[in-house]
Amino acid sequence: MNDTYAAIAAEMTACVRHLFTQGGLHTGATVVLGCSTSEVAGGVIGHHSVPELGQVLANAFIDACDTLGLHAAVQCCEHLNRALVMEQATLDRLRLTQVNVRPVPTAGGSTAAGAYERFRHPAMAMSIQADAAIDVGDTLVGMHIRPVAVPLRMPDASVGKAHVVMAYARHPLIGGARAQYAQAVR
């Protein structure tokens, strides 16, 4: 792996770790990655996809999730209606609707295609309500986070040349002014 790709992989790993610690995620949480290799490489989303970079990003994301005990899912682009690739066991555990498609760089995106190749038993889900998400390159991954999504900032958050946005989900607060809560609001 060249130095640029190694640095990009390290940035992705740092994002996952930051989200895990600052978002208060627990072992077994599901995290979605939306990622544009075009943006990471300094281009415009949807143009100039970089398949080998997608593999690097998918590997770094999945490795970091595995290390922290998280379940990884990777969002495809709008050409596949933002379906998600994940391990079959994750899809089954969450009882998601499985769809029949295989992401490729030109339909699904390079990172999703890389994840499909990386997962041992890849499966495609129509949608998900995950515990947290990382959006690299403004891919609109927020639709895959369960309510209530809480934005998370990371100092100098970028992967390559792409803007990074993160969020985690917290439980909705109900009950009004007299309510008491079992856990402090994060």
C-alpha positions in Angstrom: 0.0 0.0 0.0 1.4 3.4 -0.9 1.9 6.2 1.7 -1.2 8.1 0.5 -3.5 5.1 0.9 -1.9 4.2 4.2 -2.6 7.7 5.5 -6.2 7.5 4.2 -6.7 4.2 5.9 -5.4 5.6 9.2 -7.8 8.6 8.9 -10.7 6.1 8.4 -9.6 4.1 11.4 -9.4 7.3 13.5 -12.9 8.2 12.5 -14.3 4.8 13.6 -12.4 5.0 16.9 -13.6 8.6 17.6 -17.2 7.6 16.9 -17.0 4.6 19.2 -15.6 6.5 22.1 -17.3 9.8 21.8 -20.6 8.4 20.7 -20.7 6.0 23.6 -21.2 3.0 21.3 -21.3 -0.5 22.8 -19.9 -3.7 21.5 -22.4 -5.1 19.0 -23.6 -1.7 17.7 -24.0 -1.4 14.0 -22.2 1.4 12.1 -22.9 2.5 8.6 -20.3 4.0 6.3 -21.2 6.2 3.3 -18.1 7.0 1.3 -17.3 8.6 -2.0 -13.8 7.7 -3.3 -14.2 10.5 -5.8 -14.3 13.0 -2.9 -11.6 11.3 -0.9 -9.3 11.6 -4.0 -10.2 15.3 -4.4 -12.9 15.0 -7.1 -16.6 15.4 -7.2 -19.0 12.8 -5.8 -20.2 10.5 -8.5 -17.4 11.2 -10.9 -13.9 9.6 -11.1 -14.5 6.6 -8.8 -11.3 4.9 -7.6 -11.8 1.2 -7.1 -8.5 0.5 -5.4 -9.1 3.3 -3.0 -12.6 1.9 -2.3 -10.9 -1.4 -1.3 -8.5 0.4 1.1 -11.3 2.4 2.7 -13.6 -0.7 3.0 -10.7 -2.7 4.6 -9.9 0.0 7.1 -13.5 0.5 8.1 -14.3 -3.2 8.5 -11.0 -3.8 10.3 -11.6 -1.0 12.8 -15.2 -2.1 13.4 -14.0 -5.7 13.9 -11.4 -4.6 16.4 -14.0 -2.7 18.4 -16.7 -5.4 18.2 -18.9 -3.3 15.9 -21.0 -4.6 13.0 -20.1 -2.8 9.8 -22.4 -1.9 7.0 -21.5 0.1 3.9 -24.0 2.3 1.9 -24.2 2.0 -1.8 -24.8 5.1 -4.0 -28.1 6.2 -5.4 -27.8 3.9 -8.4 -28.6 1.1 -6.0 -31.1 3.1 -4.0 -28.6 3.4 -1.2 -28.9 -0.3 -0.4 -26.3 -1.5 2.1 -23.7 -4.3 2.1 -22.9 -6.2 5.3 -22.3 -9.7 6.6 -25.2 -12.0 6.2 -25.1 -12.6 9.9 -25.7 -8.9 10.6 -28.6 -8.8 8.1 -30.2 -11.9 9.7 -29.6 -10.6 13.3 -31.4 -7.3 12.5 -34.1 -9.0 10.4 -33.5 -6.7 7.5 -35.1 -7.0 4.0 -32.5 -8.7 1.8 -32.2 -7.6 -1.9 -30.5 -9.2 -4.8 -27.8 -6.9 -6.2 -24.0 -6.8 -6.2 -22.3 -3.3 -6.0 -19.7 -2.4 -8.5 -17.8 0.8 -8.9 -20.2 2.2 -11.5 -23.4 1.1 -9.7 -23.1 1.1 -5.9 -19.7 2.8 -5.6 -16.1 1.7 -5.1 -16.2 1.5 -1.3 -19.4 -0.7 -1.3 -17.9 -2.9 -4.0 -14.7 -3.2 -1.9 -16.8 -4.1 1.1 -18.7 -6.7 -0.9 -15.4 -8.3 -1.8 -14.0 -8.1 1.8 -17.0 -9.5 3.7 -16.8 -13.3 4.2 -20.5 -13.7 3.5 -21.7 -10.5 1.9 -25.4 -9.7 1.9 -27.4 -6.7 0.7 -30.1 -5.0 2.7 -32.7 -2.5 1.4 -32.3 -0.3 4.4 -31.2 -0.2 8.1 -31.7 1.8 11.2 -28.1 1.7 12.6 -26.7 2.9 15.9 -24.2 5.3 14.2 -22.8 6.4 10.9 -19.8 8.0 9.2 -20.4 10.0 6.1 -17.2 10.6 4.0 -17.7 12.9 1.1 -21.3 14.1 1.7 -23.1 10.8 0.7 -26.3 11.5 2.6 -25.9 8.5 5.0 -28.2 10.0 7.7 -31.3 8.1 6.5 -29.7 5.0 7.9 -29.4 6.1 11.5 -32.2 5.3 14.0 -33.9 8.2 15.8 -32.6 10.3 17.5 -29.4 11.1 15.6 -26.9 13.2 17.4 -24.2 15.0 15.3 -20.6 14.3 16.4 -17.8 16.6 15.6 -14.2 15.4 15.3 -11.3 18.0 15.1 -9.9 18.2 11.6 -12.3 15.4 10.4 -11.4 14.4 6.9 -10.5 11.3 5.0 -8.2 12.2 2.2 -9.7 15.3 0.8 -13.3 14.5 1.7 -15.4 16.2 4.4 -16.5 13.8 7.2 -19.7 14.0 9.2 -20.6 11.5 12.0 -23.6 10.9 14.1 -24.8 8.4 16.7 -28.3 7.6 17.9 -29.6 8.2 21.4 -32.9 7.0 22.9 -35.8 9.5 22.4 -36.7 11.4 25.5 -40.4 11.2 26.5 -42.4 12.3 29.5 -42.1 16.1 29.8 -40.9 18.3 32.6 -41.6 15.8 35.5 -40.0 12.8 33.8 -36.8 11.2 35.2 -34.3 9.4 33.1 -32.4 6.3 33.8 -29.3 7.5 31.9 -27.8 10.9 31.4 -28.5 12.4 28.0 -25.4 12.4 25.9 
